[in-house]
């Protein structure tokens, strides 16, 4: 990987990098260290500002006009990724020495298109995806056959850039993990999994892949050498079709939250249920000690909650807003529909809906009915919810959603690397 330092402001000194971008809208003049290892980006300025005899590359933007320098023709599409043919025609056309195309990435399909296009380019090129979902194209620049990639110094100069230091630290051989969902807000998984990799002596990064669907997810994992992917809402069911094989619990639950790339074959697993069992154990209340469990919700997380409780020998009732969905989860997993909305008589409540993630809402049951001996788990972990507050006031055993996150994350790590994660390192990073 050759890294070109992209300076967001005038630096005090030349950074450690293979190449250096001198943007005329940033530098307002040539640095003393201008040399053959520099790329001068005109950024709307006149080519006359480039010193005669300069032997580096000059990025003249989206122009075919001849200039007396080694020219890069660069195209930027901040709206989205064009078709494969449009990318190929743009990169192969013209008389420039180097072609550059940077486009916004919004899906796995966009990443797949970029990779396919890169295989058909016949001249030196730089093809990059912009935005958080496109960051993998910068790290796996060599996969795309790029002449170089960019890393910022000071502040980012394009969406999705990593720092030049981080890019050089990672290198071509780093491990790439990620999380797929839509939309993806703040997630603690990147910090948690990167802490686990550091503790294990693994050079790697954990990225966010915000995509409206899972089409080409498996292709992207293979093409960009992505070791593993977590899957979150709303893709846990759809992502099953991206796996070449499924672990037993994933088949029974009917949802995956983990994909592992095993030499090009994608294994689908569900580690959410392991996270539930881990969280109860961490709270000092083994799930198997709870005879009757109420699971609130009918999505992929609720299915994992039902499976976890039933795997520990519990009797499980399911409460949800959609009777058809309740019937489906009960039929598939052997649970029973809740007879009413009362929570009296349950030893444990597992809340598996997004209620409380942003603001409190209707839990469909009366919080005041929760008994003091009940173990209460809320999978929402980004804030203290009304359910958790009510449970604390009653003196209940509160089972942490953070501990579930750590538990499922550690189980995912084991699927990816074949070794146990440092749980304490993950816990510290997740707080």
WOMO-V70715 format. One record per pair of residues at least 24 apart in sequence whose C-alpha atoms are under 10 Angstrom apart, sorted by the first residue. I is the first residue (numbers start at 1). J is the second residue. Records with the same first field share a line. If there is no record, write none. Layout:
I = J ; J
This chain:
1 = 138 ; 139 ; 140 ; 141 ; 142 ; 143 ; 145 ; 146 ; 147 ; 148 ; 149 ; 150 ; 167 ; 168 ; 170 ; 171 ; 172 ; 173
2 = 141 ; 142 ; 146 ; 147 ; 148 ; 149 ; 150 ; 151 ; 167 ; 168 ; 171 ; 172
3 = 138 ; 139 ; 141 ; 147 ; 148 ; 149 ; 150 ; 151 ; 152 ; 163 ; 164 ; 165 ; 167 ; 168 ; 171
4 = 37 ; 38 ; 39 ; 147 ; 148 ; 149 ; 150 ; 151 ; 152 ; 153 ; 164 ; 167
5 = 38 ; 39 ; 149 ; 150 ; 151 ; 152 ; 153 ; 154 ; 163 ; 164 ; 165 ; 167
6 = 39 ; 149 ; 150 ; 151 ; 152 ; 153 ; 154 ; 155 ; 156 ; 157 ; 158 ; 161 ; 163 ; 164
7 = 150 ; 151 ; 152 ; 153 ; 154 ; 155 ; 156 ; 157 ; 163 ; 164
8 = 152 ; 153 ; 154 ; 155 ; 156 ; 157 ; 158
9 = 152 ; 153 ; 154 ; 155 ; 156 ; 157
10 = 153 ; 154
11 = 153 ; 154
14 = 153
15 = 153 ; 164 ; 165
16 = 153 ; 164 ; 165 ; 168
17 = 150 ; 151 ; 164 ; 165 ; 167 ; 168
18 = 148 ; 149 ; 164 ; 168
19 = 56 ; 148 ; 149 ; 150
20 = 56 ; 150 ; 151 ; 152 ; 153
21 = 57 ; 58 ; 59 ; 150 ; 151 ; 152
22 = 58 ; 59
23 = 58 ; 59 ; 157
24 = 49 ; 50
39 = 70 ; 71 ; 72
40 = 71 ; 72
41 = 72 ; 74
57 = 97 ; 98
58 = 97 ; 98
59 = 96 ; 98 ; 99 ; 100
60 = 96
61 = 100
62 = 90 ; 99 ; 100 ; 101
63 = 94 ; 96
64 = 93 ; 94 ; 95 ; 96
65 = 94 ; 95 ; 96
66 = 95 ; 96
67 = 96
69 = 96 ; 97
70 = 96 ; 97 ; 98
71 = 95 ; 96 ; 97 ; 98 ; 99
72 = 96 ; 97 ; 98 ; 99 ; 100 ; 124 ; 125 ; 126
73 = 97 ; 98 ; 99 ; 100 ; 101 ; 125
74 = 98 ; 99 ; 100 ; 101 ; 102 ; 125 ; 126 ; 127
75 = 99 ; 100 ; 101 ; 102 ; 103 ; 127
76 = 100 ; 101 ; 102 ; 103 ; 104 ; 128 ; 129 ; 130
77 = 101 ; 102 ; 103 ; 104 ; 105 ; 129 ; 130
78 = 102 ; 103 ; 104 ; 105 ; 129 ; 130 ; 131 ; 158 ; 159
79 = 103 ; 104 ; 105 ; 106 ; 130
80 = 104 ; 105 ; 106 ; 107 ; 110 ; 129 ; 130 ; 131
81 = 105 ; 106 ; 107 ; 109 ; 110 ; 111 ; 113 ; 114 ; 129 ; 130
82 = 110 ; 113 ; 114
83 = 110 ; 113 ; 114 ; 117
84 = 110 ; 112 ; 113 ; 114 ; 115 ; 116 ; 117 ; 118 ; 120
85 = 113 ; 116 ; 117 ; 120
86 = 117
87 = 113 ; 114 ; 116 ; 117 ; 118 ; 120 ; 121 ; 127
88 = 114 ; 116 ; 117 ; 118 ; 119 ; 120 ; 121 ; 122
89 = 117 ; 120 ; 121
90 = 121
91 = 117 ; 118 ; 120 ; 121 ; 122 ; 123 ; 124 ; 125 ; 126 ; 127
92 = 120 ; 121 ; 122 ; 123 ; 124 ; 125
93 = 121 ; 122 ; 123
96 = 123 ; 124
97 = 123 ; 124 ; 125
98 = 123 ; 124 ; 125 ; 126 ; 147
99 = 123 ; 124 ; 125 ; 126 ; 127 ; 146 ; 147
100 = 124 ; 125 ; 126 ; 127 ; 128 ; 146 ; 147
101 = 125 ; 126 ; 127 ; 128 ; 129
102 = 126 ; 127 ; 128 ; 129 ; 130 ; 134 ; 158
103 = 127 ; 128 ; 129 ; 130 ; 131 ; 134
104 = 128 ; 129 ; 130 ; 131 ; 132 ; 133 ; 134 ; 159 ; 160
105 = 129 ; 130 ; 131 ; 132 ; 133 ; 134 ; 135 ; 137 ; 160 ; 209 ; 210 ; 211
106 = 130 ; 131 ; 132 ; 133 ; 134 ; 209 ; 210 ; 211 ; 212
107 = 133 ; 134 ; 180 ; 182 ; 209 ; 210 ; 211 ; 212 ; 213 ; 214 ; 215 ; 216 ; 217
108 = 133 ; 134 ; 180 ; 209 ; 210 ; 211 ; 212 ; 213 ; 214 ; 215 ; 216 ; 217 ; 218 ; 219 ; 220 ; 221
109 = 211 ; 212 ; 213 ; 214 ; 215 ; 216 ; 217 ; 219 ; 220
110 = 134 ; 211 ; 216 ; 220
111 = 136 ; 137 ; 216 ; 217 ; 219 ; 220 ; 223 ; 224
112 = 215 ; 216 ; 217 ; 218 ; 219 ; 220 ; 221 ; 223 ; 224
113 = 216 ; 220
114 = 144
115 = 143 ; 144 ; 145 ; 219 ; 220 ; 223 ; 224
116 = 144 ; 223
117 = 144
118 = 143 ; 144 ; 145 ; 146
119 = 143 ; 144 ; 145
121 = 145
123 = 147
124 = 148
126 = 150
128 = 160
129 = 159 ; 160 ; 161
130 = 158 ; 159 ; 160 ; 161
131 = 158 ; 159 ; 160 ; 161 ; 209 ; 210
132 = 159 ; 160 ; 161 ; 162 ; 207 ; 208 ; 209 ; 210
133 = 159 ; 160 ; 178 ; 180 ; 207 ; 208 ; 209 ; 210 ; 211
134 = 159 ; 160 ; 161 ; 207 ; 208 ; 209 ; 210
135 = 159 ; 160 ; 161 ; 162 ; 207 ; 208 ; 209
136 = 160 ; 161 ; 176 ; 177 ; 178 ; 205 ; 206 ; 207 ; 208 ; 209 ; 220 ; 224 ; 225 ; 226
137 = 224
138 = 162 ; 167
139 = 166 ; 167 ; 168 ; 170 ; 171 ; 172 ; 173 ; 174 ; 175 ; 176 ; 205 ; 224
140 = 171 ; 172 ; 173 ; 174 ; 176 ; 223 ; 224 ; 225 ; 226
141 = 171 ; 172 ; 224
142 = 172 ; 224
143 = 172 ; 223 ; 224 ; 225
144 = 223 ; 224
166 = 205
169 = 203 ; 204
170 = 203 ; 204 ; 205
171 = 203 ; 204
173 = 203 ; 204 ; 225
174 = 202 ; 203 ; 204 ; 205 ; 225 ; 226 ; 227
175 = 202 ; 203 ; 204 ; 205 ; 206 ; 225 ; 226 ; 227 ; 228
176 = 203 ; 204 ; 205 ; 206 ; 207 ; 221 ; 224 ; 225 ; 226 ; 227 ; 228 ; 229
177 = 204 ; 205 ; 206 ; 207 ; 208 ; 221 ; 225 ; 226 ; 227 ; 228 ; 229 ; 230 ; 259 ; 260 ; 413 ; 416
178 = 205 ; 206 ; 207 ; 208 ; 209 ; 221 ; 226 ; 227 ; 228 ; 229 ; 230 ; 231 ; 258 ; 259
179 = 206 ; 207 ; 208 ; 209 ; 210 ; 228 ; 229 ; 230 ; 231 ; 232 ; 257 ; 258 ; 259
180 = 207 ; 208 ; 209 ; 210 ; 211 ; 212 ; 213 ; 214 ; 217 ; 229 ; 230 ; 231 ; 232 ; 233 ; 234 ; 235 ; 236 ; 239 ; 257 ; 258
181 = 208 ; 209 ; 210 ; 211 ; 212 ; 213 ; 214 ; 230 ; 231 ; 232 ; 233 ; 234 ; 235 ; 236
182 = 209 ; 210 ; 211 ; 212 ; 213 ; 214 ; 231 ; 232 ; 233 ; 234 ; 235
183 = 209 ; 210 ; 211 ; 212 ; 232 ; 233 ; 234
184 = 208 ; 209 ; 210 ; 211 ; 232 ; 233
185 = 210
186 = 382
187 = 382 ; 430
188 = 381 ; 382 ; 402 ; 405 ; 406 ; 426 ; 429 ; 430 ; 431
189 = 230 ; 405 ; 406 ; 409 ; 426 ; 429 ; 430
190 = 429 ; 430
191 = 425 ; 426 ; 428 ; 429 ; 430 ; 431
192 = 405 ; 406 ; 409 ; 410 ; 423 ; 425 ; 426 ; 427 ; 428 ; 429 ; 430 ; 431
193 = 406 ; 409 ; 410 ; 412 ; 413 ; 421 ; 422 ; 425 ; 426 ; 429 ; 430
194 = 425 ; 426 ; 429
195 = 421 ; 422 ; 423 ; 424 ; 425 ; 426 ; 427 ; 428 ; 429 ; 430
196 = 409 ; 410 ; 413 ; 420 ; 421 ; 422 ; 423 ; 424 ; 425 ; 426 ; 427 ; 429
197 = 413 ; 417 ; 421 ; 422 ; 425 ; 426
198 = 422 ; 425
199 = 421 ; 422 ; 423 ; 424 ; 425 ; 426
200 = 417 ; 419 ; 420 ; 421 ; 422
202 = 417
206 = 230
211 = 235
213 = 238 ; 239
214 = 238 ; 239 ; 240 ; 241 ; 242
215 = 239 ; 241 ; 242
216 = 242
217 = 241 ; 242 ; 243 ; 259
218 = 242 ; 243 ; 244 ; 259 ; 260 ; 261 ; 264 ; 265 ; 266 ; 267
219 = 264 ; 266
221 = 259 ; 260 ; 261 ; 264 ; 265 ; 266
222 = 261 ; 262 ; 263 ; 264 ; 265 ; 266
223 = 264
225 = 261 ; 263 ; 264
226 = 259 ; 260 ; 261 ; 264
227 = 259 ; 260 ; 261 ; 262 ; 263 ; 264 ; 266 ; 415 ; 416 ; 417
228 = 258 ; 259 ; 260 ; 261 ; 262 ; 266 ; 267 ; 412 ; 413 ; 415 ; 416 ; 417
229 = 257 ; 258 ; 259 ; 260 ; 261 ; 268 ; 412 ; 413 ; 416
230 = 256 ; 257 ; 258 ; 259 ; 260 ; 268 ; 269 ; 270 ; 271 ; 408 ; 409 ; 412 ; 413
231 = 255 ; 256 ; 257 ; 258 ; 259 ; 270
232 = 256 ; 257 ; 258 ; 300 ; 301
233 = 257 ; 299 ; 300 ; 301 ; 354
234 = 299 ; 300
235 = 300
236 = 270 ; 299 ; 300 ; 301
237 = 299 ; 300
239 = 268
240 = 267 ; 268 ; 269
241 = 268
242 = 266 ; 267 ; 268
243 = 267 ; 268 ; 269
244 = 268
245 = 269
246 = 270
249 = 273 ; 304 ; 307 ; 308 ; 311
250 = 303 ; 304 ; 307
252 = 303 ; 304 ; 307 ; 332 ; 333
253 = 300 ; 301 ; 302 ; 303 ; 304 ; 305 ; 306 ; 307 ; 308 ; 329 ; 332 ; 333
254 = 299 ; 300 ; 303 ; 304 ; 329 ; 332 ; 333
255 = 299 ; 300 ; 301 ; 303 ; 304
256 = 300 ; 301 ; 304
257 = 300 ; 301 ; 304 ; 408 ; 409 ; 412
258 = 408 ; 409 ; 411 ; 412 ; 413 ; 415 ; 416
259 = 412 ; 415 ; 416
260 = 412 ; 413 ; 414 ; 415 ; 416 ; 417
261 = 415 ; 416
262 = 415 ; 416 ; 417
267 = 415 ; 416
268 = 415
269 = 411 ; 412 ; 415
270 = 300 ; 301 ; 304 ; 408 ; 411 ; 412
271 = 304 ; 308 ; 404 ; 405 ; 407 ; 408 ; 409 ; 410 ; 411 ; 412 ; 413 ; 415
272 = 300 ; 301 ; 302 ; 303 ; 304 ; 305 ; 307 ; 308 ; 404 ; 405 ; 406 ; 407 ; 408 ; 409 ; 411 ; 412
273 = 301 ; 302 ; 303 ; 304 ; 305 ; 306 ; 307 ; 308 ; 309 ; 311 ; 404 ; 407 ; 408 ; 411
274 = 304 ; 305 ; 307 ; 308 ; 404 ; 405 ; 407 ; 408 ; 409 ; 410 ; 411 ; 412
275 = 304 ; 305 ; 308 ; 401 ; 402 ; 403 ; 404 ; 405 ; 406 ; 407 ; 408 ; 409 ; 410 ; 411 ; 412
276 = 301 ; 304 ; 305 ; 306 ; 307 ; 308 ; 309 ; 350 ; 377 ; 379 ; 399 ; 400 ; 401 ; 403 ; 404 ; 405 ; 406 ; 407 ; 408
277 = 305 ; 308 ; 309 ; 311 ; 312 ; 403 ; 404 ; 407 ; 408
278 = 308 ; 399 ; 403 ; 404 ; 405 ; 406 ; 407 ; 408
279 = 377 ; 398 ; 399 ; 400 ; 401 ; 402 ; 403 ; 404 ; 405 ; 406 ; 407 ; 408
280 = 348 ; 375 ; 376 ; 377 ; 397 ; 398 ; 399 ; 400 ; 401 ; 403 ; 404
281 = 399 ; 403
282 = 399 ; 400 ; 403 ; 404 ; 407
283 = 375 ; 377 ; 397 ; 398 ; 399 ; 400 ; 403
284 = 375 ; 397 ; 398 ; 399
285 = 348 ; 375 ; 397 ; 398 ; 399
286 = 312 ; 375
287 = 311 ; 312 ; 313 ; 314 ; 347 ; 348 ; 375
288 = 312 ; 313 ; 314
289 = 313 ; 314 ; 347 ; 348
290 = 314 ; 315 ; 316 ; 346 ; 347 ; 348 ; 349 ; 374 ; 375
291 = 315 ; 316 ; 345 ; 346 ; 347 ; 348
292 = 316 ; 317 ; 345 ; 346 ; 347 ; 348 ; 349
293 = 317 ; 318 ; 343 ; 345 ; 346 ; 347 ; 348 ; 349 ; 350 ; 374 ; 375 ; 376
294 = 318 ; 319 ; 335 ; 336 ; 337 ; 338 ; 342 ; 343 ; 344 ; 345 ; 346 ; 347 ; 348 ; 349 ; 350 ; 351 ; 376
295 = 319 ; 320 ; 335 ; 337 ; 338 ; 348 ; 349 ; 350 ; 351 ; 352 ; 353 ; 377
296 = 320 ; 321 ; 326 ; 338 ; 349 ; 350 ; 351 ; 352 ; 353 ; 363 ; 364 ; 365 ; 378
297 = 321 ; 322 ; 325 ; 326 ; 329 ; 350 ; 351 ; 352 ; 353 ; 354 ; 355 ; 363
298 = 322 ; 323 ; 324 ; 325 ; 326 ; 327 ; 328 ; 329 ; 330 ; 352 ; 353
299 = 325 ; 326 ; 329 ; 352 ; 353
300 = 329 ; 352 ; 353
301 = 351 ; 352 ; 353 ; 379
302 = 329 ; 350 ; 351 ; 352 ; 353 ; 379
303 = 329 ; 330 ; 332 ; 333 ; 352
304 = 333 ; 352
305 = 349 ; 350 ; 351 ; 352 ; 379
306 = 330 ; 333 ; 334 ; 335 ; 350 ; 352
307 = 333 ; 334 ; 335
309 = 335 ; 348 ; 350
310 = 334 ; 335
314 = 347 ; 348
315 = 346
316 = 346 ; 348 ; 349
317 = 346 ; 349
318 = 350
319 = 343 ; 351 ; 363 ; 364 ; 365
320 = 353 ; 363 ; 364
321 = 363 ; 364
340 = 364 ; 365
341 = 365 ; 366
342 = 366 ; 367 ; 369 ; 370
343 = 367 ; 368 ; 369 ; 370 ; 371 ; 374
344 = 368 ; 369 ; 370 ; 371 ; 374
345 = 369 ; 370 ; 371 ; 373 ; 374
346 = 370 ; 371 ; 373 ; 374 ; 375
347 = 371 ; 372 ; 373 ; 374 ; 375 ; 376
348 = 373 ; 374 ; 375 ; 376 ; 377 ; 396 ; 397 ; 398 ; 399
349 = 374 ; 375 ; 376 ; 377 ; 378 ; 398 ; 399
350 = 375 ; 376 ; 377 ; 378 ; 379 ; 399
351 = 376 ; 377 ; 378 ; 379 ; 380 ; 387 ; 401
352 = 377 ; 378 ; 379 ; 380 ; 401
353 = 378 ; 379 ; 380
354 = 378 ; 379 ; 380
355 = 379 ; 380 ; 385 ; 386 ; 387
356 = 380 ; 381 ; 382 ; 383 ; 384 ; 385 ; 386 ; 387 ; 388
357 = 381 ; 382 ; 383 ; 384 ; 385
358 = 382 ; 383 ; 385
359 = 383 ; 384 ; 385 ; 386
360 = 384 ; 385 ; 386 ; 387
361 = 385 ; 386 ; 387
362 = 386
363 = 387
367 = 391 ; 394
368 = 393 ; 394
369 = 394
370 = 394 ; 396
371 = 395 ; 396
372 = 396 ; 397
373 = 397
374 = 398
375 = 399
376 = 400
377 = 401 ; 404
378 = 402 ; 404
379 = 403 ; 404 ; 405
380 = 404 ; 405
381 = 405 ; 431
382 = 431
402 = 427 ; 430 ; 431
403 = 427 ; 430 ; 431
405 = 430
406 = 430
